[in-house]
């Protein structure tokens, strides 16, 4: 029941299209990716992390299990931002950010090097 509700929520938010089923191998690929990349590529959060497809699998099913098509992003709002929504989807789950890897590296460096001024 929990998976059904998550799938409905994802469709309503535009994260997934109706009718595109995940491969039975997806849970294993996802788990392996999170083992190798356990933090958000933007803010290094370990809370509410998601495996984001750079090219959405419903647009190109051949890339669903391609490890080069995956990046870890969070939905924590820990730094005041939902990295999955902001960087993975440019603020709207219906959008595709093809430069998400470059953007994530850029902003990760900015966040690491930020200075607090008073």
Secondary structure as UniProt FT lines:
FT   HELIX           2..13
FT   TURN            18..19
FT   TURN            24..25
FT   HELIX           26..36
FT   TURN            41..43
FT   STRAND          49..53
FT   TURN            57..59
FT   HELIX           61..63
FT   TURN            64..65
FT   HELIX           67..69
FT   STRAND          70..74
FT   TURN            78..79
FT   HELIX           84..88
FT   TURN            90..91
FT   TURN            93..94
FT   TURN            98..99
FT   HELIX           100..112
//
